[in-house]
Each structure stands twice: as structure tokens, then as C-alpha cells.
């Protein structure tokens, strides 16, 4: 059954006009009147609906029932991603959503390849929110991951939540797996550097704020792989 995000109030025994993005999706899927689909609005749970009408300017759906189903993790994972090249960031966000990460923070570090003006950052954020919606539709999540505004590393340090935070560092003496085995499931932030990694000054700043360096083994992972691999390890050991 197709799953579509619908940014609108939903309730059983009502008929709504689908938002333009959801209506276009029904056209792409070649759905017909009378076919059923699943709608969710990010508030939790999902709704079984039936297409009531398909018109040139509007598509309506009759909401049949509410299903309380959640696929969120019992702990909150935040990905703090040093800004890589644009296609890599698209990939990172898509896979982060699929793995259950609930907060994504794009951060500019000294060695970040990309530097965004405010206008470009706003356009990227719009694009990334679209990727979050698509990945949520595909993966069965009923709540959208939160996407923070692009900020610098010192700015993120100052406003970060007081939760456990780890820095993926191939030089670290302790491994992520060992730490996860010894640590009960809890909210955690995963800090990943850009293509060139963190500078020594940034590593010192992270250490001064209690961010724990952990390794993923003897191999050095790409920036678009590291955070996803770390989230997978935590999911496997904690879930």
C-alpha cells in the first residue's frame, strides 16, 4: 500500500484534498479512484484512506481509520554531520532517516568543502526536508526527523543538548562497539567530520566540551559512510 506524507490535520470519517506533493505522487503511482493508501502527517500513527476523486486540479481522499503504529527508536539519535559535497549530504540524510535518526544537524567545519550563503543554505534545507519526507514514506516512519539550520561547529557546541556525544575518530583508543556494549541505551549525538576530518583545534574544542572520541576500527571510512555505519552499530547493540 502506498504511503504518503500529508501535512494537514487528519481524522477518520472525513474527506480531504491531498496537498500538491501527495497528489502528484498519486499520479506518478498511477493510482485510481477507490484504491487505498496510507497517509501520515508526522504527528504519530498513520491513517488508512481511499482515493475518492482524481481531478485536474485536486485529488481527494476519504480517511477510513487510524492505525497506531510507530517505528521510532526508544532512544534519540542525532547526527551532527560536517558538511560534505551536496550529493553526499543528500545520501547521508536519506540513509540517516531510514536508520531511525531523529535529528540531523548540518555543521560547517574548517575543512568542509562546501560553504553556503544564507540563500543557498535555505534552498538546501528545502531540498533536504523533501528527502526526509521521501525517506520516511519509503521506510515506514510516521514521524519526520528534525532538520536543524546550517551552523558553524562553535555555534553547535554552544547550543547542543546535554546528551551523550561521540566523535568518530580513527585514532581513538576506544571503539564504538566496546562503548556501546558497556553503555545502556540512551540519547546520543554522533559527530562526523567532513572529507578532511576535524582540525586539531576542533578536536580540542570537542574534548573540552566532553565529546568522546571513539573509533570504528582500523579502516578510515568516508564521511558519507561513517555516521551511517555508527548508527547501524548502535541499533544492532541497543535494539
Secondary structure, DSSP 8 states (H G I E B T S, - for coil): --EEE--S---SSEEEE--HHHHHHHHHTT--TT-EEEEE-SSSSEEEEEEEEE-SS-EEEEEEEEE------SS-EEEEEE---HHHHHHHHHHHHHTT--EEEEEE-TT-S----HHHHHHHHHHHHHHHHHHHHHHT-SS--EE---EEHHHHHHH--SSEEEEE-TT-SSBHHHHHHHS-S--EEEEE--TT---HHHHHHHHHTT-EEEB--SS---HHHHHHHHHHHHHHHH-
